[in-house]
Amino acid sequence: MVSTSCRNNIFEVFPLSMILVFSFLLVIASADFYQDFDITWGDGRAKILEGGQLLTLSLDKTSGSGFQSKHEYLFGRIDMQIKLVAGNSAGTVTAYYLSSQGPTHDEIDFEFLGNLSGDPYTLHTNVFTQGKGNREQQFHLWFDPTKAFHTYSLVWNPRRIIFLVDNIPIRVFNNLESHGVSFPINQPMRIYSSLWNADDWATRGGLVKTDWTRAPFTASYRNFKASACIWSPNSASSSCSSKSTASVQDGNSWMNQELDAPGRNRLRWVQSKYMVYNYCTDFKRFPQGLPLECRKSRFL
C-alpha cells in the first residue's frame, strides 16, 4: 500500500545540511501514557489507567478534558488507537491532532464529530499552514468506531501528509511549495487530544444539542506509537541531527512514504464511498476559484 521508492528519495531533493536540521533519527515512543503525555486540563476527568497502558478522557456539563505529548516532533509517523464515545454522542467532539503554537501555527487534524445513536460519526480532517486552514475533508467510517479500538495515523514528511485509518489511506496533502502553496515543514509540533462540547456546530451544524442526561461521555486511548524525531527547543534541533545520511535513509521508512498502486486504489475507494465533504469541490464556497492545491494535486 505504501511505497518508499528511491525515485522520490528526499535526499535527491533536500541538501544534507537541511536534512540534518529537519532531524531524522527513528525515535519510537511506546504506549506508556505516563512517560509520553501530560494531562493538561479537565480537573480529574482525564485518567491514565492500567499502569500507563490506557488513557481515558471524559466530558460532562461542567468540563471536558485533554492531554498533550511531552515532546515536540519534526516529521514522523504517529499512531494511536482510539475508541470513541458510544451511544448518543451528538454535540461532542473528540480531537486528535498535531499542532505548533502561535498565530502562524501549523496543524494536522483528526476531529470526530458525534451524532445521534444509530447515525455515523463524521471524521473531520484539516491541514493548517502558517495559521491558515480551511482545507476540510470529512468522511463517514466503514465501521462503528465506538465498538472497538481502531488505529488513526498521521504520516508527516517533507513531501506529503498522509491520513490513515487502520492503515488505510483516506487523505493525502502534498507539498506544493514550488507552486506557492505553504506546507508544514519547519515548525515542530506536539500531539494533542481533547474531548469537549461543541454543540453549537458539531452535529448537523448545531441543530442537535448535547444530551447531558447521558453524561459523562468517555473516549479511550491505547497503543500510542511515535516513529518520529524529537525536537529539542534548547538547541533548536532534534535528537536526529547527528545521524548520518545512511542511518537516516535506513531507519525511517515514513520519511519517503508515498502511496503505491494498492494504496491509491484504497484511497479512491474511501473517497468515492465515504467522503461526505471536500473543500476542493465546493465551488459555492470558492466562487473566485478553488484553492491552488486543489488544481495541482490529484490526492488531497
C-alpha positions as CSV (number, residue, x, y, z in Angstrom):
1,M,0.0,0.0,0.0
2,V,2.8,2.4,0.8
3,S,6.0,2.7,-1.3
4,T,9.4,4.1,-0.3
5,S,10.6,4.4,-3.9
6,C,14.1,5.6,-4.5
7,R,12.8,7.8,-7.3
8,N,11.3,10.0,-4.7
9,N,14.1,9.8,-2.2
10,I,14.1,13.0,-0.1
11,F,17.9,13.1,-0.3
12,E,17.6,13.9,-4.0
13,V,15.6,17.0,-3.2
14,F,16.8,18.4,0.1
15,P,20.5,19.1,0.8
16,L,22.1,17.3,3.6
17,S,22.5,20.4,5.7
18,M,18.7,20.9,5.6
19,I,18.1,17.2,6.3
20,L,20.2,17.4,9.5
21,V,18.2,20.4,10.7
22,F,15.0,18.5,9.9
23,S,16.2,15.6,12.1
24,F,15.6,12.0,11.0
25,L,16.5,9.6,13.8
26,L,13.9,6.9,14.3
27,V,12.7,7.6,17.8
28,I,10.0,5.1,18.9
29,A,7.8,6.0,21.8
30,S,5.8,3.1,23.1
31,A,2.4,3.0,24.8
32,D,3.2,4.4,28.2
33,F,1.0,7.4,28.8
34,Y,2.8,8.3,32.0
35,Q,6.0,8.6,30.1
36,D,4.8,10.2,26.8
37,F,2.0,12.5,27.8
38,D,0.8,15.2,30.3
39,I,-2.8,15.6,31.2
40,T,-3.3,19.3,30.7
41,W,-6.9,20.1,31.7
42,G,-10.2,18.6,32.9
43,D,-9.8,18.6,36.7
44,G,-9.6,14.8,37.1
45,R,-11.7,13.9,34.1
46,A,-8.7,12.6,32.2
47,K,-7.2,9.4,33.7
48,I,-4.2,7.2,33.0
49,L,-5.0,3.6,33.9
50,E,-3.7,0.0,33.7
51,G,-0.1,1.0,34.6
52,G,0.1,3.6,31.8
53,Q,-1.4,1.5,29.0
54,L,-4.8,3.1,28.8
55,L,-5.9,6.8,28.9
56,T,-9.5,8.0,29.1
57,L,-11.0,11.4,28.6
58,S,-14.4,12.3,29.8
59,L,-16.8,15.2,29.3
60,D,-19.7,16.4,31.5
61,K,-21.7,19.6,31.6
62,T,-19.0,21.3,33.6
63,S,-16.0,20.5,31.6
64,G,-14.2,18.3,29.1
65,S,-10.6,17.1,29.3
66,G,-7.4,16.9,27.3
67,F,-3.8,15.8,27.1
68,Q,-0.6,16.6,25.2
69,S,2.6,14.9,24.4
70,K,5.7,15.7,26.5
71,H,7.8,16.0,23.3
72,E,7.5,18.1,20.1
73,Y,8.2,16.3,16.8
74,L,9.5,17.5,13.4
75,F,8.3,14.8,11.0
76,G,7.3,11.2,11.7
77,R,4.6,8.7,11.9
78,I,2.1,8.9,14.8
79,D,-0.3,6.0,15.6
80,M,-3.0,6.0,18.2
81,Q,-5.7,3.5,18.9
82,I,-9.0,5.2,20.0
83,K,-12.4,4.0,21.0
84,L,-14.9,6.9,20.6
85,V,-17.8,8.0,22.8
86,A,-20.6,5.4,22.4
87,G,-24.4,5.9,22.1
88,N,-25.8,9.4,21.7
89,S,-22.6,11.5,21.2
90,A,-24.3,14.4,19.5
91,G,-22.7,17.7,20.2
92,T,-19.4,16.2,21.4
93,V,-16.0,16.4,19.6
94,T,-13.0,14.1,20.1
95,A,-10.0,15.9,18.7
96,Y,-6.6,14.2,18.0
97,Y,-4.1,16.3,16.2
98,L,-0.6,17.7,15.8
99,S,0.0,21.4,16.3
100,S,2.6,24.1,16.8
101,Q,1.9,27.3,18.6
102,G,1.4,30.9,17.7
103,P,-0.6,32.9,15.1
104,T,1.2,31.3,12.2
105,H,1.0,27.8,13.6
106,D,0.8,24.6,11.6
107,E,-1.7,21.9,12.4
108,I,-2.8,18.5,11.2
109,D,-6.2,17.4,12.4
110,F,-8.4,14.4,13.1
111,E,-11.7,15.5,14.7
112,F,-14.5,13.1,15.4
113,L,-17.9,14.8,15.4
114,G,-20.5,12.9,17.5
115,N,-24.0,12.1,16.4
116,L,-27.3,10.7,17.5
117,S,-27.4,7.0,18.3
118,G,-27.5,4.9,15.1
119,D,-26.1,7.7,12.9
120,P,-22.5,7.6,11.8
121,Y,-19.7,9.7,13.3
122,T,-18.2,12.3,11.0
123,L,-14.4,12.2,10.7
124,H,-13.3,15.8,10.1
125,T,-9.8,16.4,8.7
126,N,-7.9,19.7,8.2
127,V,-4.5,21.0,7.5
128,F,-3.3,24.4,8.7
129,T,-0.1,26.0,7.3
130,Q,1.2,29.3,8.6
131,G,-2.1,29.8,10.5
132,K,-4.3,29.2,7.6
133,G,-6.7,26.2,7.5
134,N,-10.0,25.9,5.5
135,R,-8.8,22.7,4.0
136,E,-11.6,20.4,5.3
137,Q,-12.4,17.0,4.2
138,Q,-15.0,14.9,6.0
139,F,-15.7,11.2,6.0
140,H,-18.1,8.6,7.4
141,L,-16.3,5.5,8.6
142,W,-16.9,2.0,7.3
143,F,-17.2,0.6,10.8
144,D,-18.6,1.6,14.2
145,P,-15.7,3.4,15.9
146,T,-17.4,3.1,19.3
147,K,-17.5,-0.7,19.5
148,A,-13.7,-1.4,19.5
149,F,-10.4,0.4,19.2
150,H,-9.2,1.5,15.8
151,T,-5.9,2.9,14.7
152,Y,-5.7,6.5,13.5
153,S,-2.4,7.5,12.0
154,L,-0.6,10.6,10.6
155,V,2.4,10.3,8.4
156,W,4.2,13.7,8.1
157,N,7.3,14.1,6.0
158,P,8.7,16.9,3.8
159,R,6.9,15.6,0.7
160,R,3.4,14.9,2.0
161,I,1.0,14.3,4.8
162,I,-1.0,11.0,4.8
163,F,-4.0,10.4,7.0
164,L,-4.7,6.7,7.6
165,V,-7.5,4.7,9.4
166,D,-6.5,1.2,10.3
167,N,-3.6,1.7,7.9
168,I,-6.0,2.5,5.0
169,P,-5.2,6.0,3.5
170,I,-8.1,8.4,3.5
171,R,-6.4,11.6,2.5
172,V,-3.1,12.9,1.2
173,F,-1.9,16.5,1.3
174,N,1.2,17.0,-0.9
175,N,4.0,19.6,-0.6
176,L,3.3,22.1,-3.4
177,E,5.5,24.9,-2.1
178,S,7.1,25.1,-5.6
179,H,3.6,26.2,-6.8
180,G,3.1,28.7,-4.0
181,V,1.2,26.6,-1.5
182,S,2.6,26.6,2.0
183,F,3.4,23.3,3.7
184,P,4.2,22.5,7.4
185,I,7.9,21.9,7.1
186,N,9.8,23.8,9.7
187,Q,7.7,24.1,12.9
188,P,7.9,21.2,15.4
189,M,4.5,20.1,16.7
190,R,3.1,18.4,19.7
191,I,0.4,15.7,19.8
192,Y,-2.8,16.9,21.4
193,S,-6.2,15.3,22.2
194,S,-9.3,16.5,23.9
195,L,-12.9,15.7,24.4
196,W,-15.2,18.8,24.5
197,N,-18.6,20.1,24.0
198,A,-19.2,21.8,20.6
199,D,-23.0,21.6,20.2
200,D,-23.1,25.0,18.6
201,W,-21.7,23.4,15.4
202,A,-20.6,19.8,15.7
203,T,-23.8,17.9,14.8
204,R,-25.9,19.0,11.9
205,G,-24.5,22.5,12.1
206,G,-25.5,22.9,15.7
207,L,-29.2,21.8,15.3
208,V,-28.7,18.8,17.5
209,K,-27.6,19.7,21.1
210,T,-25.7,17.6,23.6
211,D,-28.0,15.4,25.8
212,W,-26.4,15.9,29.2
213,T,-28.5,13.2,30.8
214,R,-26.1,10.8,29.0
215,A,-23.0,12.3,30.6
216,P,-20.3,11.6,31.4
217,F,-19.1,10.9,27.8
218,T,-15.9,8.9,27.6
219,A,-13.3,8.3,24.9
220,S,-10.4,5.8,25.4
221,Y,-6.8,5.6,24.0
222,R,-4.2,2.9,23.9
223,N,-1.2,1.6,21.9
224,F,0.3,5.0,21.1
225,K,3.4,4.9,18.9
226,A,5.5,7.7,17.5
227,S,8.2,6.7,15.0
228,A,9.5,10.2,14.8
229,C,12.2,12.8,15.6
230,I,12.0,14.6,18.9
231,W,12.7,18.3,18.8
232,S,15.0,19.9,21.3
233,P,13.9,23.6,21.9
234,N,17.1,24.3,23.8
235,S,19.4,23.5,20.9
236,A,16.8,24.3,18.1
237,S,17.5,20.9,16.6
238,S,16.4,17.4,17.1
239,S,17.8,14.2,18.6
240,C,18.4,13.1,15.0
241,S,20.7,15.8,13.7
242,S,23.9,14.0,14.4
243,K,23.0,10.9,12.4
244,S,24.5,10.1,9.1
245,T,22.6,10.1,5.8
246,A,22.8,6.3,5.6
247,S,21.2,5.9,9.0
248,V,18.6,8.4,8.2
249,Q,17.8,6.6,5.0
250,D,17.7,3.2,6.5
251,G,15.8,4.0,9.7
252,N,12.8,6.0,8.7
253,S,10.6,4.4,6.0
254,W,7.9,7.1,6.8
255,M,10.4,9.8,5.6
256,N,9.8,8.7,2.0
257,Q,6.4,7.2,2.4
258,E,4.0,7.6,-0.5
259,L,1.1,5.6,-1.9
260,D,1.8,2.7,-4.2
261,A,-0.9,1.4,-6.6
262,P,-2.9,-0.6,-4.0
263,G,-2.7,2.4,-1.7
264,R,-4.1,4.7,-4.3
265,N,-6.9,2.2,-5.0
266,R,-7.8,2.1,-1.4
267,L,-7.7,5.9,-1.2
268,R,-10.1,6.1,-4.2
269,W,-12.4,3.6,-2.6
270,V,-12.6,5.6,0.7
271,Q,-13.1,8.9,-1.1
272,S,-15.7,7.6,-3.5
273,K,-17.8,5.7,-0.9
274,Y,-17.2,7.5,2.4
275,M,-16.2,11.1,1.8
276,V,-19.1,13.5,2.7
277,Y,-17.4,16.8,2.2
278,N,-14.4,18.0,0.2
279,Y,-13.3,21.7,0.1
280,C,-11.8,21.0,-3.3
281,T,-15.2,20.5,-4.9
282,D,-17.0,23.3,-3.0
283,F,-17.4,25.8,-5.8
284,K,-20.0,27.8,-3.9
285,R,-17.5,28.4,-1.1
286,F,-14.8,29.5,-3.5
287,P,-16.6,31.4,-6.3
288,Q,-13.4,33.1,-7.3
289,G,-11.7,29.7,-7.9
290,L,-10.7,26.7,-5.9
291,P,-7.5,26.8,-3.8
292,L,-4.4,26.3,-5.8
293,E,-3.6,22.9,-4.3
294,C,-7.0,21.6,-5.5
295,R,-5.9,22.3,-9.0
296,K,-2.4,20.9,-8.7
297,S,-2.7,17.7,-6.7
298,R,-4.6,14.5,-7.5
299,F,-4.7,13.2,-4.0
300,L,-5.8,15.7,-1.3
